[in-house]
Amino acid sequence: MRVKRRLYSDGQGRYRHLLDELLCSRQKRHVTVRVLEMTTGLATQMVFRRSAAVLKDLTPVHLSAMTILNYLKKVAAPELEKATAEVRNFLEAGELPPGEGKKVPRLMVESDGVMVPLQREKQRKAEVKVGIAYEGWRPVGKDRYATVDKMCLAGVASGEEHWAAMLLRIHQRYDVSSVKEIVLGGDGAGWIKGGTEVLGARFALSRYHLHEELCRGLGRDRDGIRQVIQLCDRGELPIALQLLSQARMGARGEPARRLDHLAGYLVENGCGLKDYRLDLGEEGKNLRRTGAIEGNVDKLVARRMKNQGMSWTIAGIQRMLCVRLMVLQGTLQRVLNETPAPRIPHLRAKQVRAVIDSAAAKVPTAEWLQAAVPALHVPHPNRPWVMFLRSLVGVSG
């Protein structure tokens, strides 16, 4: 459906579409909210050209790949601007927005980074930092669990900006003073462990990355890997280092270098080796380890932004991540439906008549009096809606 609109100029010299204002339609939006939601949702799952092809094949909507990209930019722009302003105000003035004040005894926080190829930038790659926070786990099947009230955060930012944004998100939902313990899980990167000071958290080294390093250092020595993991779980780092030292005695060349690297990795992350659940007694038996971040990195970043021969600008990464988060968290429709308040023009009757008389004076009377209403010439002249139209235009039966 195509609608012709008239552009008006008000008393302050501003150009306005009065029909758009009356319908609370955003400026320069040429599609409905449902089409916009469907379009941006597809764009977060597949490349823009493929999104345009799917729309064309399955719906009457024909949009080019560039148009879809422009719509995604418009959807992401206000949310990115708002988030940037909140982080800046927090870092510069310590300003915290009001929160929901939800009280929980413990929070689990995890972060990880993934490299994404760039184009038209000084560097070739950028690290996308992903963070999640959740209250715990709930069973969803046999030996399967899902996180409870998870919230996600992702973007290209420094470690300081990432943790400031994470603290803001936590504060907006929870009463931080009621949280007795925050457990921060990660792979041991310096910027991740730096979050312990910002959040006041306890660091827990990801067992996925620990097992990966042990396999790289000890190779096929499964018994040795199992023993070192058990010692790390109990926090007995010196004994674990002794086992590695014994294995190092008979090693030469590359195996020896791998064992040295493994020993250094354990020492560097010694504060996060012990299983945090051991200090909680009976309560710890109902808890699980950290490790949910790996799946979130894959779903949020890798599936859309890697392994498809594509590269990005930093601004493009930020926009895509912003809209993907809206889709995955189910907030996209709410954001799209946030329309401005109607600006109904206040015009006096004399002004309206003056405009109409001025426009009519420019057209010969014979022309505009010859207007016709085709709907009146129908095969069923006695139907109520036809008779009502005839009464409006003053046409007798």
N, C-alpha and C positions, 0 to 999 in steps of 0.2 A: 504494500500500500504506500503510495506516495502522497505527501501532503505539501501543498504550497503555502508558504508563510510570507507575511509581509514584514519588512524591516522598518521600524519606526525610529525617529529621533526625538528624544524628550527635551525638556526645557534646559537641561544641563549639557546638551550636545552629545549625549551618550546614545548609541544605537542599541535598540532592544527588539527582541522578538516577543511580543506580548502573548502570543499563543503558548510559547514555551514556558513563559513565566506563570501563566495561569494553570498549566498542566504540571507545574513543578518539574519540568524536564531540564536536565543539565545542558549547559551550553555546548553546542557542536556535537551533541549525541544524536546520531542518525539511525540508531537501532534500538530495539526495546531492551529492557533489562534482562529478559530471558535469553535473547540472542547474544547479548554481551557476556552473560555468564557462561553460556555454552561455548562461545568463541574463545574466551580467555582460558576456560577450563581445558579445552583441547590443546591450546598453545602451550600449556604447562606439561603436557604429556608427550607431545611430538613436535617435530620441526614445523615452522610456520607454513611452508609450502604444502606439507602433508595435511596440516590442519585445514587449510583452504580447500584442498581436494576433497577431504571428508565432508566438509560442510556442503560443498557443491553436489556431491554424489547422494547425500542422505537427506538434505533439506533444500528448501527453495532459496536459501541464503547464498548469495554469491559475493564473497569478499576476497580481495587479493591478500597475498602473504604480508605485504607492507601495511595494509590496512589493519590486519590482525595485530601486527607488531605495534602500530600506533595506539590501538585500543588498550593493549597490555601496558604500554607506557602511561596512559592516562589513568588506568586503574591503580597502578603502583605508586604514581607520583605523590599523592597526598599522604599515603601511609608511610612512605619513606621519609618525607619531609617531617612528619609528626614524630617518628621514631628518632630521627637525627636530632631534632630540637630537644627532645626529652633527655637524650644522652648528653648533649652539650650542656644543658642546664644543670644536670646532675654533676658533671665533672667540674664545671666552673663555679657553681654556686651551692652545690649539695642539695639542690631542690628535688624533692620526691613527690610524685603525683599521688593523689589519694588511692587507697587500696581497698580490697574487699574485706580484709581482716580475718581470713579463714585461719583457724588454729589447728596445727598438726604437730605431733611430737618429733617427727623426723622427715627430712627431705633427702632425696637422692638426686644428685646433679652429675651429669656426664658431659664431656666435651671431646671433640676430635677434629682434626683438620684433613682436608683433601685438596690436592692440587688440580687446578683447572687451567687448560691452555688459553692464552690470550691472543688477541689481535689488535693492531693499532694502539698498542701500549708500549711503554719503555721496556718492561720486563716480559718474558715469554710465558710465565706462569704466575698464578696467584693462588694463595691458600685460602680456601673457604673454611671458615671456622663454624662448626655446628655444635650447638649445645641443647641439652634437654634437661628438664627438671620434672620429677614425679614423686608421688607420695609412697608408692610401694608397688605390689603386684597382686594380681588376682588370677586364679586358674581359669583357663579357657578350654582345657582338654587334658588328655593324659600327658604329663610332663611338659605341658605348654602353659605359658603365663603371659599376661599382658600387663603393661604398666597402668597405674591408676592416676587419672587426671594429669596426663602428660602435657607439657607445653614445650614448644620448640623455638629455637632461635638460630638464625644462620645469616652469614654475610661476610664480606671482605672487610676486615677491620683489624686494628692492632689488638694485642692481648688486653690492654687496659680498657679499650672501648668495648670489647666483647664482654668482659666481666662486669663492666658498668651496666651494659644493656641487660645482662642476665640478672643482676641484682635488682634492677628496676622491674623486670618482669615478675620476679619472685615477690617483691614488695607490693606490687599491684594486686596480687592474689592472696598472699598470706600475711598473717601477723608474725613478723620475723622474730619478735621477742618471745613468742610461744614455742618456737622451734628449738628443741634441746640439742639436736645434733644434725649436721649436714655432712653427708658423705659425698666426696667428689671423686669420681672415677675417670681415668684417662690412661693414655699410653706412656706417660712420663715426660712428655715434652715440657720445656721450661715454662711456656706461656700457660699451659694447663695447670701445673703445680702452683703458678702464681695466683691462681684463683682461690687457693686455700686462705690467703691473707685477706682477700676482698670479702669472701663469704664467711670467713671464720669456720672453715670446713676441715674435715679429716680426709687426707688423700688415700685412695685405694687404687693400686696399680691394676689395670685391666688384665685379667687372666688370659685373655686371647693374645695380647701382645707378649705377656710373659712366656706363654707356651711357645709362641712363635720364635722368640729369642732362644729359648732352651733347645728347640729343635735345630735351630741354625748352629748353635754352639756345640751340642752333644751329638748331633747326627742321629744315628739309629740306636743309641744307648737308651732304650726305653726305661730300663730299671733306674738308670742315673737320672733321667728326666723326672720320673715319678718321685724319687727320693728328694730331689731339690725342690719340687713343688710342695711336697709335704712339709719340708723344713721352712720354706717361705711362708706357708700358711700359718705356722706356729710362731713366726717371727724370729726364727733361729738362723739369722743370716751368717754369723761366723762359722757355724757348722757346714752350711751350704757352700761357703767359700773354700772350706777345707776339702770338700769332695771335688770341687772344680780344680783345686791345686793338685790333688792326686792325679786327676785325669790329665792335667797339663804336663806332668813329668814325662810321660811317654809320647807326647805329641811333638810334631815338627811342622814347620812351614805354615800353610794356610789353616789347618786344624788348630794349631797353637794360637794363631792370631784370633780365631773365632772364640776360643775359650777365654782369652784375655779380654776380648770385647764383652763377652757375656758376664764375666766377673765385674767389669766396670759398670755394666748396666745394672746389675743387682745392687752394687754399692750406691750408685747414683739415685736409685729409687728405693732405698732401704726403708724410708719412712712409710711407703705404701705397700710393703710386701705382706705384712701380717693381715690375716682375715679379720675384718672388723667385727664379725659376728661372735668371735670367741670372747670378746670383752663384754658381751651383753647377756651371757648366761642362757637361761631358758628362752628369753625373748629372741635371741639370735637364731634359734632353731627354725623359726617361722619366716626368716628373712632369706633373701637371695643375694648373690653377688651382683656387682655392677657388670655391664656388658651390653646394655640395650642400645648404646650409641652407634654400634657398627651397622645395624639394620637401618637406623634412621639416616645415616650418611648415605647409604645406598639408595634409599627411597627418595630422599629429598634432593640430593645433588647428583650422584653418579648416573642414575638412570636417564636423566634428561640432559645433563651437561657434559657427559664424558662418553668415550667409546663409540662415537658416531661420526668421527672426523670433523667435528666442529670446534670453533674457537670463539671467544667472547671478549667484549670489552668489560671493564670493571663495572661500569654503569649498567650494562646489560645483565651481568650476573646478579647485581643487587635487585633489579626489577623482577627478574625471573624468580629468584628466591622468595621475594616478597609475595608474589601472586601464588606461587606453589604452596607457601605456608597457609595462605587463605583457603586454598582448595582443600588441603589435607586436614585443616582444622575446622572446616565447615563454616567459615566466616565470610566467604566471598559474596554470597547473596545478600547478607546483611549490609556489607560495605557498599554494594552496588545500589541498594535500595535507599541509602541515605541521600535524599534529595534536598535541595535548599528550600527554604520557606517561600511560598508563592508571593510574587511581587505584583499584586493586582493593581493596575493603574487607576488612579482616582481622577476621573475626567468629569467636568461639569456638562450638563445637557446642552447648554449653549455652545460649548466648544465642539461637542460632537456634531451638532447640527451645522455649525459653521464649516467643519471639515467636509461633511457630506455635500452641502450646497456648493462649496468651492470645487469639489471633484466633479459634481454633476454639471456645473456650468461649463466645464471644458469639453463635454461630450454633447453632441447634438441630441435634442430631446427625442427625436424619432428613433434613434438607435437604442437607447436604454429602455424605452417604453415597449420595444418589440421583444422583450425577453419572454421565454416560454418555459413551462414546467412539464417536461416530457412525461413525468410520472402520472400526470392527470389523464393522459390519453392511454388508458389501459383497457383490457377486455372486461374488467369487472368494475364498472364505475360506481356500483352501489355498496362497495365494501366500506366499512367504517373509516379506515385510514385514508381512503381516497376522498370520501366526503369531508373529512376533517381538513385535508389539504385544500380542497376547493373553497371551504369556508375561510381559510386563512388568506388566500389570494383574491378572494372576492369574486370567484367564478361561479356562475349559477349552473345548475344541472342542465 
